[in-house]
Amino acid sequence: MRPVAELTRTLTIRLEPDDAKRLANLCGQFDEHLRQIERRLNIRIANRGNLFSISGPDRNAEAAGNLLLHLYREAAGEGGLSADTLHLFLQQSDLELRMEQSAATDGQQRVEDLIVIRTKKGHVRPRGANQQRYVRAVQTHDVNFGIGPAGTGKTYLAVACAVEALLRDEVDRIVLVRPAVEAGEKLGFLPGDLSQKVDPYLRPLYDALYEMLGVETVGKLVERNVIEIAPLAYMRGRTLNNAFIILDESQNTTREQMKMFLTRIGFGSTVVITGDLSQIDLPRGTPSGLRHAVEVLRGVEEISFTFFDSRDVVRHPLVQRIVDAYESHESAERAGQP
């Protein structure tokens, strides 16, 4: 465990009800979960039964107390407390601590004002300041870019905003768009028409929709064309009014395709364009339409840009280190270093 920099507070909490099984789920095997919380928040935890003592810097101790209360509720579920759930709650606590520190110094948004996206199956809470800014931008701008590595929530949050807008009758339909370019794949060898060829690659969008609306509801909405799957090649010549449009994997658009897509926007529509500039699968020598759009449109006030980095990754903690390692290696390559 990292040494505690400054022991400024000891906080005592009692977890109710006193349930041995829930406590075991919370603590993990050999108290592994508690040790992870200690390392992440730089605090120390001691417990006797359901009575927990937390020592550490004031804000960290308070954050750890709140985290234990949330995790104890999660531990009551049928599946117990999974490693994924623990990581996501730790990630959120870590990011919220940074938000509070920023708010204390420059008056930024405080944790109490966090945004909640309401969907049919429950609430989606953006994790951390950058995701909060992203969602707020989507709610207040017609055209939005979310750019960053995998696992930062840019696509999932876009789908959540789309679902909320549909349920509130702010839009008439959701349109999911994707370029037909894949890493090392040739779509022509797959069965079906172009829409069917692209459909498997929209699975992350479908999964998010299923989670927020339910499989049966999504199926009915697709049948009624309220949710539409539109390969980018099919967008030419259309004008989309009163729709929430998500262009996913936009780093694989060409300049011409990106311009064509952006000029499809009609009245009453919201557009979210997501992409990862480190994973461009276009043929060598073909410039990315996403990279070009950032250069051309960055100064347009009505268009929002949110840039994510490894600190915003909410998947397995190793993903953050993988993203950092690749970025470091690619930066060295561009600089001509071995």
Buried (B, 14 or more C-beta within 10 A) or exposed (E): EEEBEEEEBEBEBEBEEEBEEBBEBBBBEEBEBBBBBBEBBBBBBEBEEBEBBBBBBEBBBBBBBBBBEBBBEBBBEEEBBEEEBBBBBBBBBBBBBEBBEBBEEEEBBEBEEBBEBEBEEEEBBBBBBBBBBBBBBBBEBBBBBBBBBBBBBBBBBBBBBBBBBBBEEBBBBBBBBBBBBBEEEEBEEBEEEBBEBBBEBBEBBBEBBBBBBBEEBBEEBBEEEBBBBBBBBBBEEEEBEBBBBBBBBBBBBBBEBBBBBBEBBEEBBBBBBBBBBBEBBBEEEEEBBBBBBBEEBEEEEEBBBBBBBBBBBBBEBEBBEBBBEBBEEEEEEEEEEE
